[in-house]
Amino acid sequence: MAAERNRYHGPGRMDGAHTTAAVQLYLDQLRGEPGEEPAAPIVRELLGGAANRLHTLCASLLYRNYPRLTRPPLNLQADEMLSAVVERLLKALREARPVNVRQFFALANQHMRWELNDLARRLDEHTPAVEVREESVAAPEISNSGLSPSTRRILEAIENLPEDEREVFSLVRIQGMMQSEAAEVLGVATKTVQRRLNRSLLLLTEQLGDLKIDRDASAKA
């Protein structure tokens, strides 16, 4: 699996505290005129420099939110997911021009969710039908998610958080980043991350009080 991840690392690969500065450097080099094709080597270096963090985000999202995809028949692993997400980003970056690290990882997170949702939908389409009860049928727009009604309520509440609070909650409580790492990605102080996280938890508790959502429960959303 490590060999698969290393496909996206060049000789100058970076990790830890160097990732944010390296990613921003490559993003600066990608800026150009609208419609101008980005330089392929720079895109590869960008994805190589971010590969470790992308892998961490893939693993966190997969195992926390889509554990059924890790079981038969798919047996999806984080390295396989990383490969698919990188392929998506290679295509997306032909048009998208994130100007900072925050926008880049927001783009990556979007494609991670799309990849997992596509896999979940295809799995549902090929799963033999069993006894279906009317009350078990989910709403059409999320019928392939495999999530319980309570979990869907939680995810909807998270999506409805103010942008700053939603972003911090997603990075820290869903994707498992340290608060200091989230602060680095967002370009804010760690105390700002703490404040936004606390506010997000307060807002979720207000909206989901009947589910008895607490800090630990909301982290499992």
C-alpha positions as CSV (number, residue, x, y, z in Angstrom):
1,M,0.0,0.0,0.0
2,A,2.9,2.3,0.8
3,A,4.2,1.8,-2.7
4,E,0.9,2.8,-4.2
5,R,0.9,6.0,-2.2
6,N,4.5,6.8,-3.2
7,R,3.4,6.9,-6.9
8,Y,2.5,10.5,-6.3
9,H,5.7,11.5,-4.5
10,G,8.5,13.0,-6.5
11,P,12.1,13.2,-5.1
12,G,11.2,16.4,-3.3
13,R,8.2,15.1,-1.4
14,M,7.2,16.9,1.7
15,D,5.2,16.2,4.8
16,G,4.3,17.7,8.2
17,A,4.8,21.4,8.6
18,H,6.3,21.7,5.1
19,T,3.1,20.6,3.3
20,T,1.2,23.9,3.5
21,A,4.1,26.1,2.3
22,A,4.9,23.6,-0.5
23,V,1.3,23.4,-1.7
24,Q,1.0,27.2,-1.7
25,L,4.2,27.4,-3.7
26,Y,2.8,25.1,-6.4
27,L,-0.6,26.8,-6.4
28,D,1.2,30.1,-7.0
29,Q,3.0,28.6,-10.0
30,L,-0.3,27.3,-11.4
31,R,-1.9,30.7,-11.7
32,G,-2.4,31.7,-15.3
33,E,-4.8,33.2,-17.8
34,P,-8.4,31.8,-17.8
35,G,-8.6,28.7,-20.0
36,E,-4.8,28.3,-20.1
37,E,-3.7,24.7,-19.7
38,P,-1.7,24.2,-16.4
39,A,1.8,22.8,-16.7
40,A,1.5,19.0,-16.0
41,P,4.8,18.8,-14.1
42,I,3.6,21.5,-11.6
43,V,0.3,19.7,-11.1
44,R,2.1,16.4,-10.4
45,E,4.5,18.1,-8.0
46,L,1.5,19.7,-6.3
47,L,-0.3,16.4,-5.8
48,G,3.0,14.7,-4.8
49,G,3.7,17.3,-2.1
50,A,0.1,17.0,-0.7
51,A,0.0,13.2,-1.0
52,N,0.6,12.4,2.7
53,R,-2.1,14.7,3.8
54,L,-4.5,13.6,1.1
55,H,-4.0,10.0,2.2
56,T,-4.8,10.9,5.8
57,L,-8.0,12.7,4.7
58,C,-9.0,9.8,2.5
59,A,-8.5,7.3,5.3
60,S,-10.3,9.4,7.8
61,L,-13.3,10.0,5.6
62,L,-13.4,6.4,4.4
63,Y,-13.2,4.6,7.8
64,R,-15.4,7.1,9.7
65,N,-18.2,7.7,7.2
66,Y,-18.1,4.8,4.7
67,P,-16.9,1.7,6.6
68,R,-19.1,-0.6,4.6
69,L,-17.0,0.2,1.6
70,T,-14.0,-1.3,3.4
71,R,-15.8,-4.7,3.7
72,P,-16.6,-7.3,1.0
73,P,-17.3,-7.1,-1.8
74,L,-15.4,-3.9,-2.4
75,N,-12.7,-4.1,0.4
76,L,-11.7,-0.5,-0.4
77,Q,-8.5,0.7,1.1
78,A,-7.3,4.3,1.6
79,D,-4.5,3.8,-0.9
80,E,-6.9,2.8,-3.6
81,M,-9.2,5.7,-2.8
82,L,-6.2,8.1,-2.9
83,S,-5.4,6.8,-6.5
84,A,-8.9,7.6,-7.6
85,V,-9.0,11.0,-5.9
86,V,-5.7,12.0,-7.5
87,E,-7.0,11.0,-10.9
88,R,-10.0,13.2,-10.3
89,L,-7.8,16.1,-9.2
90,L,-5.6,15.7,-12.3
91,K,-8.7,16.4,-14.4
92,A,-10.2,19.0,-12.1
93,L,-7.1,21.1,-12.0
94,R,-7.2,21.5,-15.8
95,E,-10.0,24.0,-15.1
96,A,-10.0,24.8,-11.4
97,R,-7.5,27.3,-10.0
98,P,-7.5,27.2,-6.2
99,V,-5.5,30.2,-5.1
100,N,-4.6,29.0,-1.6
101,V,-4.2,25.9,0.4
102,R,-7.7,26.2,1.9
103,Q,-9.3,26.2,-1.5
104,F,-7.1,23.3,-2.7
105,F,-8.1,21.0,0.2
106,A,-11.7,22.1,-0.1
107,L,-11.6,20.9,-3.8
108,A,-9.9,17.7,-2.7
109,N,-12.5,17.0,0.0
110,Q,-15.3,17.5,-2.6
111,H,-13.8,15.0,-4.9
112,M,-13.3,12.5,-2.0
113,R,-17.0,12.7,-1.2
114,W,-17.9,12.3,-4.8
115,E,-15.7,9.3,-5.2
116,L,-17.1,7.6,-2.1
117,N,-20.7,8.4,-3.0
118,D,-20.2,7.0,-6.5
119,L,-18.8,3.8,-5.1
120,A,-21.6,3.5,-2.6
121,R,-24.2,4.1,-5.3
122,R,-22.6,1.4,-7.6
123,L,-22.5,-1.0,-4.6
124,D,-26.2,-0.4,-3.9
125,E,-27.1,-0.9,-7.6
126,H,-25.3,-4.3,-7.7
127,T,-26.5,-5.6,-4.2
128,P,-29.2,-8.2,-4.6
129,A,-32.5,-7.0,-3.3
130,V,-33.7,-8.4,0.0
131,E,-37.0,-7.8,1.9
132,V,-37.7,-4.0,1.5
133,R,-40.0,-2.3,4.0
134,E,-41.6,1.0,3.2
135,E,-40.2,2.6,6.3
136,S,-36.6,1.6,5.4
137,V,-36.6,3.5,2.1
138,A,-34.5,6.6,2.3
139,A,-35.3,9.9,0.5
140,P,-34.3,9.7,-3.2
141,E,-31.5,12.2,-3.1
142,I,-29.6,10.2,-0.5
143,S,-31.1,6.7,-1.0
144,N,-27.7,5.3,-1.9
145,S,-25.8,6.7,1.1
146,G,-26.5,3.8,3.4
147,L,-27.0,6.2,6.3
148,S,-29.6,6.0,9.1
149,P,-32.2,8.8,9.4
150,S,-30.5,10.1,12.5
151,T,-27.1,10.2,10.8
152,R,-28.6,12.0,7.8
153,R,-30.1,14.6,10.2
154,I,-26.6,15.1,11.7
155,L,-24.9,15.5,8.3
156,E,-27.6,17.9,7.1
157,A,-27.1,20.0,10.3
158,I,-23.4,20.0,9.7
159,E,-23.9,21.1,6.1
160,N,-26.1,24.0,7.3
161,L,-23.5,25.3,9.7
162,P,-22.0,28.7,8.9
163,E,-19.1,28.3,6.4
164,D,-16.3,28.9,8.9
165,E,-17.7,26.6,11.6
166,R,-18.6,23.9,9.0
167,E,-15.1,23.9,7.6
168,V,-13.4,23.6,11.1
169,F,-15.9,20.9,12.2
170,S,-15.2,18.9,9.0
171,L,-11.4,19.1,9.3
172,V,-11.2,18.4,13.0
173,R,-14.1,16.2,14.0
174,I,-14.8,14.3,10.8
175,Q,-11.5,14.1,9.1
176,G,-9.4,13.8,12.2
177,M,-7.0,16.7,11.8
178,M,-5.3,18.1,14.9
179,Q,-6.5,21.7,15.6
180,S,-3.0,23.0,14.8
181,E,-3.1,21.3,11.4
182,A,-6.5,22.7,10.7
183,A,-5.3,26.1,11.7
184,E,-2.4,25.7,9.2
185,V,-4.6,24.7,6.4
186,L,-7.1,27.5,7.0
187,G,-4.5,30.1,7.6
188,V,-5.8,31.1,11.1
189,A,-4.7,30.9,14.7
190,T,-5.3,27.7,16.6
191,K,-7.4,29.6,19.1
192,T,-9.6,30.7,16.2
193,V,-10.1,27.0,15.3
194,Q,-11.0,26.2,18.9
195,R,-13.5,29.0,19.0
196,R,-15.1,27.9,15.7
197,L,-15.2,24.3,16.7
198,N,-16.9,25.2,20.0
199,R,-19.5,27.3,18.2
200,S,-20.2,24.5,15.7
201,L,-20.7,22.0,18.6
202,L,-23.1,24.5,20.3
203,L,-25.1,25.0,17.1
204,L,-25.3,21.3,16.5
205,T,-26.5,20.7,20.0
206,E,-29.2,23.3,19.6
207,Q,-30.4,21.8,16.4
208,L,-30.1,18.1,17.4
209,G,-30.9,18.3,21.1
210,D,-33.6,15.6,20.7
211,L,-30.9,13.2,19.5
212,K,-28.8,14.0,22.7
213,I,-25.9,15.0,20.5
214,D,-22.8,15.6,22.6
215,R,-19.2,16.3,21.6
216,D,-18.3,12.6,21.2
217,A,-21.4,11.7,19.3
218,S,-21.1,14.6,16.9
219,A,-17.6,13.5,16.1
220,K,-18.9,10.2,14.7
221,A,-21.2,11.9,12.2
